[in-house]
């Protein structure tokens, strides 16, 4: 799975720490998601969707091998 979390953060001009605090996770979790080392839960993905004001499919996309 690919994601554009870093791009979405840049659009909102917020840091990993700011995003993490707003959805109740650690900065390291945000970093791991951005680097595709961690696949977030549905709840976490929906929280990100709320912050970014965009559907989950706009910032998470499946790759052929997923």
DSSP file (Angstrom, degrees, kcal/mol; ACC not computed):
  #  RESIDUE AA STRUCTURE BP1 BP2  ACC     N-H-->O    O-->H-N    N-H-->O    O-->H-N    TCO  KAPPA ALPHA  PHI   PSI    X-CA   Y-CA   Z-CA
    1    1 A X              0   0    0      0, 0.0     2,-0.3     0, 0.0    61,-0.2   0.000 360.0 360.0 360.0 136.0    0.0    0.0    0.0
    2    2 A X  E     -A   61   0A   0     59,-2.8    59,-2.4     2,-0.0     2,-0.3  -0.716 360.0-169.1-103.5 158.9    1.2    3.5   -0.9
    3    3 A X  E     -A   60   0A   0     -2,-0.3    57,-0.2    57,-0.2     3,-0.1  -0.982  27.8-153.5-146.2 161.3    0.3    6.7    0.9
    4    4 A X     >  +     0   0    0     55,-2.0     4,-2.6    -2,-0.3     5,-0.2  -0.154  51.8 129.4-121.9  35.8    0.6   10.4    0.5
    5    5 A X  H  > S+     0   0    0     54,-0.3     4,-2.7     1,-0.2     5,-0.2   0.908  73.3  53.1 -58.5 -43.0    0.4   11.3    4.2
    6    6 A X  H  > S+     0   0    0      1,-0.2     4,-2.1     2,-0.2    -1,-0.2   0.904 110.5  47.4 -60.6 -41.3    3.5   13.5    3.9
    7    7 A X  H  > S+     0   0    0      2,-0.2     4,-2.3     1,-0.2    -1,-0.2   0.918 111.1  50.9 -64.8 -44.4    2.0   15.4    1.0
    8    8 A X  H  X S+     0   0    0     -4,-2.6     4,-1.7     1,-0.2    -2,-0.2   0.893 109.7  50.6 -61.7 -39.6   -1.3   15.8    2.9
    9    9 A X  H  X>S+     0   0    0     -4,-2.7     5,-2.0     1,-0.2     4,-0.9   0.909 109.0  51.7 -63.3 -41.1    0.6   17.2    5.9
   10   10 A X  H  <5S+     0   0    0     -4,-2.1     3,-0.4     1,-0.2    -2,-0.2   0.892 105.8  54.5 -63.5 -39.3    2.5   19.6    3.7
   11   11 A X  H  <5S+     0   0    0     -4,-2.3    -1,-0.2     1,-0.2    -2,-0.2   0.908 115.8  38.6 -59.5 -41.3   -0.8   20.9    2.3
   12   12 A X  H  <5S-     0   0    0     -4,-1.7    -1,-0.2    -5,-0.2    -2,-0.2   0.536 108.2-129.3 -85.4  -6.8   -2.0   21.6    5.8
   13   13 A X  T  <5 +     0   0    0     -4,-0.9     2,-0.3    -3,-0.4    -3,-0.2   0.941  59.3 139.0  55.9  52.0    1.4   22.8    6.9
   14   14 A X      < -     0   0    0     -5,-2.0    -1,-0.2    -6,-0.1    -2,-0.1  -0.936  48.1-124.5-125.4 151.0    1.6   20.6   10.0
   15   15 A X     >  -     0   0    0     -2,-0.3     4,-2.4     1,-0.1     5,-0.2  -0.331  30.2-106.3 -83.6 168.5    4.4   18.5   11.5
   16   16 A X  H  > S+     0   0    0      1,-0.2     4,-2.8     2,-0.2     5,-0.2   0.909 123.8  52.6 -58.7 -41.4    4.4   14.8   12.2
   17   17 A X  H  > S+     0   0    0      2,-0.2     4,-2.5     1,-0.2     5,-0.2   0.919 108.5  49.0 -62.3 -44.9    4.1   15.8   15.9
   18   18 A X  H  > S+     0   0    0      2,-0.2     4,-1.9     1,-0.2    -1,-0.2   0.925 113.9  45.8 -60.6 -45.4    1.1   18.0   15.3
   19   19 A X  H  X S+     0   0    0     -4,-2.4     4,-1.2     2,-0.2    -2,-0.2   0.922 111.7  52.0 -64.2 -44.1   -0.7   15.3   13.2
   20   20 A X  H >X>S+     0   0    0     -4,-2.8     5,-2.3     1,-0.2     4,-1.0   0.927 110.3  47.9 -58.5 -47.0    0.1   12.6   15.8
   21   21 A X  H 3<5S+     0   0    0     -4,-2.5     3,-0.4     1,-0.2    -1,-0.2   0.885 107.8  56.0 -62.1 -38.5   -1.3   14.7   18.7
   22   22 A X  H 3<5S+     0   0    0     -4,-1.9    -1,-0.2     1,-0.2    -2,-0.2   0.750 117.7  33.1 -70.4 -22.1   -4.5   15.5   16.7
   23   23 A X  H <<5S-     0   0    0     -4,-1.2    -1,-0.2    -3,-0.6    -2,-0.2   0.378 114.1-109.2-115.0   3.6   -5.3   11.8   16.2
   24   24 A X  T  <5S+     0   0    0     -4,-1.0     2,-0.2    -3,-0.4    -3,-0.2   0.830  77.4 108.6  80.1  33.4   -3.9   10.4   19.4
   25   25 A X      < -     0   0    0     -5,-2.3    -1,-0.3    -6,-0.2     2,-0.1  -0.770  69.7 -89.4-128.4 177.7   -0.8    8.5   18.3
   26   26 A X     >  -     0   0    0     -2,-0.2     4,-1.5     1,-0.1     3,-0.3  -0.476  31.0-117.2 -85.1 160.3    3.0    9.0   18.6
   27   27 A X  H  > S+     0   0    0      1,-0.2     4,-2.5     2,-0.2     5,-0.2   0.866 117.0  60.3 -60.7 -36.1    5.1   10.9   16.1
   28   28 A X  H  > S+     0   0    0      1,-0.2     4,-2.6     2,-0.2    -1,-0.2   0.853 100.0  55.1 -62.2 -34.8    6.9    7.6   15.5
   29   29 A X  H  > S+     0   0    0     -3,-0.3     4,-2.3     2,-0.2    -1,-0.2   0.931 108.6  47.4 -63.3 -45.3    3.6    6.1   14.3
   30   30 A X  H  X S+     0   0    0     -4,-1.5     4,-2.7     1,-0.2    -2,-0.2   0.924 112.2  50.6 -61.0 -44.6    3.1    8.8   11.8
   31   31 A X  H  X S+     0   0    0     -4,-2.5     4,-1.8     1,-0.2    -2,-0.2   0.916 110.4  49.2 -59.4 -44.6    6.7    8.4   10.6
   32   32 A X  H  <>S+     0   0    0     -4,-2.6     5,-2.9     2,-0.2     6,-1.1   0.872 111.3  49.3 -65.0 -38.0    6.2    4.6   10.2
   33   33 A X  H ><5S+     0   0    0     -4,-2.3     3,-1.8     4,-0.2    -2,-0.2   0.943 110.0  51.0 -65.0 -47.2    3.0    5.1    8.3
   34   34 A X  H 3<5S+     0   0    0     -4,-2.7    -2,-0.2     1,-0.3    -1,-0.2   0.839 111.9  47.6 -59.9 -33.6    4.7    7.6    5.9
   35   35 A X  T 3<5S-     0   0    0     -4,-1.8    -1,-0.3    -5,-0.2    -2,-0.2   0.278 114.1-117.5 -92.4  11.0    7.6    5.2    5.3
   36   36 A X  T < 5S+     0   0    0     -3,-1.8    -3,-0.2     2,-0.2    -2,-0.1   0.792  83.6 118.2  58.6  31.5    5.2    2.3    4.6
   37   37 A X  S   <S+     0   0    0     -5,-2.9     2,-0.4     1,-0.2    -4,-0.2   0.555  73.7  41.1 -97.0 -11.7    6.5    0.3    7.6
   38   38 A X        -     0   0    0     -6,-1.1     2,-0.6    -9,-0.1    -1,-0.2  -0.996  67.8-149.7-141.1 130.3    3.1    0.3    9.4
   39   39 A X        -     0   0    0     -2,-0.4    -6,-0.1    -3,-0.1    -7,-0.0  -0.893  29.4-132.7 -98.8 118.2   -0.4   -0.1    8.0
   40   40 A X        -     0   0    0     -2,-0.6    -1,-0.0     1,-0.1   -11,-0.0  -0.242  19.5-104.5 -71.4 157.5   -2.9    1.8   10.1
   41   41 A X     >  -     0   0    0      1,-0.1     4,-2.5     4,-0.0     5,-0.2  -0.234  34.5-104.6 -68.8 166.7   -6.1    0.5   11.5
   42   42 A X  H  > S+     0   0    0      2,-0.2     4,-2.4     1,-0.2     5,-0.2   0.902 122.7  53.3 -59.7 -41.9   -9.4    1.5    9.9
   43   43 A X  H  > S+     0   0    0      1,-0.2     4,-2.0     2,-0.2    -1,-0.2   0.928 110.3  46.4 -61.0 -45.6  -10.1    3.8   12.9
   44   44 A X  H  > S+     0   0    0      1,-0.2     4,-2.3     2,-0.2    -1,-0.2   0.905 111.2  52.0 -64.9 -41.1   -6.8    5.5   12.5
   45   45 A X  H  X S+     0   0    0     -4,-2.5     4,-2.1     1,-0.2    -1,-0.2   0.894 110.0  49.3 -61.7 -39.5   -7.3    5.9    8.7
   46   46 A X  H  X S+     0   0    0     -4,-2.4     4,-1.9     2,-0.2    -1,-0.2   0.856 108.3  53.1 -69.5 -34.2  -10.7    7.4    9.3
   47   47 A X  H  X S+     0   0    0     -4,-2.0     4,-2.1     2,-0.2    -2,-0.2   0.914 109.6  48.9 -64.3 -41.8   -9.2    9.9   11.8
   48   48 A X  H  X S+     0   0    0     -4,-2.3     4,-3.0     1,-0.2     5,-0.2   0.908 108.1  54.9 -62.4 -40.9   -6.6   10.9    9.2
   49   49 A X  H  X>S+     0   0    0     -4,-2.1     5,-1.5     1,-0.2     4,-1.2   0.886 107.5  49.8 -58.5 -40.5   -9.5   11.3    6.7
   50   50 A X  H  <5S+     0   0    0     -4,-1.9    -1,-0.2     2,-0.2    -2,-0.2   0.923 112.7  46.1 -65.4 -44.4  -11.2   13.7    9.1
   51   51 A X  H  <5S+     0   0    0     -4,-2.1    -2,-0.2     1,-0.2    -1,-0.2   0.928 118.7  41.0 -63.9 -45.4   -8.1   15.8    9.6
   52   52 A X  H  <5S-     0   0    0     -4,-3.0    -1,-0.2     2,-0.2    -2,-0.2   0.604 100.4-136.3 -80.2 -10.9   -7.3   15.9    5.9
   53   53 A X  T  <5 +     0   0    0     -4,-1.2     2,-0.3    -5,-0.2    -3,-0.2   0.910  69.8 103.7  53.8  45.4  -11.0   16.4    5.0
   54   54 A X  S   <S-     0   0    0     -5,-1.5    -1,-0.2    -6,-0.1    -2,-0.2  -0.986  80.4 -88.4-150.7 151.6  -10.6   13.9    2.2
   55   55 A X    >   -     0   0    0     -2,-0.3     3,-2.0     1,-0.1     4,-0.5  -0.259  37.6-115.8 -62.7 150.9  -11.6   10.3    1.6
   56   56 A X  G >> S+     0   0    0      1,-0.3     4,-2.0     2,-0.2     3,-1.7   0.867 114.2  63.0 -54.0 -40.4   -9.2    7.6    2.7
   57   57 A X  G 34 S+     0   0    0      1,-0.3    -1,-0.3     2,-0.2    -2,-0.1   0.661  92.0  66.6 -63.3 -14.8   -8.8    6.5   -0.9
   58   58 A X  G <4 S+     0   0    0     -3,-2.0    -1,-0.3     1,-0.1    -2,-0.2   0.744 116.6  22.4 -77.7 -22.6   -7.3    9.9   -1.7
   59   59 A X  T <4 S+     0   0    0     -3,-1.7   -55,-2.0    -4,-0.5     2,-0.4   0.506 121.1  56.3-123.6  -7.0   -4.2    9.3    0.5
   60   60 A X  E  <  +A    3   0A   0     -4,-2.0     2,-0.4   -57,-0.2   -57,-0.2  -0.997  62.9 174.8-122.2 128.4   -4.0    5.4    0.7
   61   61 A X  E     -A    2   0A   0    -59,-2.4   -59,-2.8    -2,-0.4     2,-0.2  -0.991  27.4-122.9-133.3 142.5   -3.8    3.4   -2.5
   62   62 A X        -     0   0    0     -2,-0.4     2,-0.2   -61,-0.2    -2,-0.0  -0.536  21.8-143.5 -79.3 146.5   -3.4   -0.3   -3.0
   63   63 A X    >   -     0   0    0     -2,-0.2     3,-1.9     1,-0.1    -1,-0.0  -0.635  32.1 -98.7-101.4 167.7   -0.5   -1.6   -5.1
   64   64 A X  T 3  S+     0   0    0      1,-0.3    -1,-0.1    -2,-0.2    -2,-0.0   0.844 121.7  50.4 -55.3 -37.7   -0.8   -4.7   -7.4
   65   65 A X  T 3         0   0    0      1,-0.2    -1,-0.3     0, 0.0    -3,-0.0   0.409 360.0 360.0 -86.7   3.9    0.8   -7.0   -4.9
   66   66 A X    <         0   0    0     -3,-1.9    -1,-0.2     0, 0.0    -2,-0.1   0.465 360.0 360.0 -80.6 360.0   -1.4   -6.0   -2.0
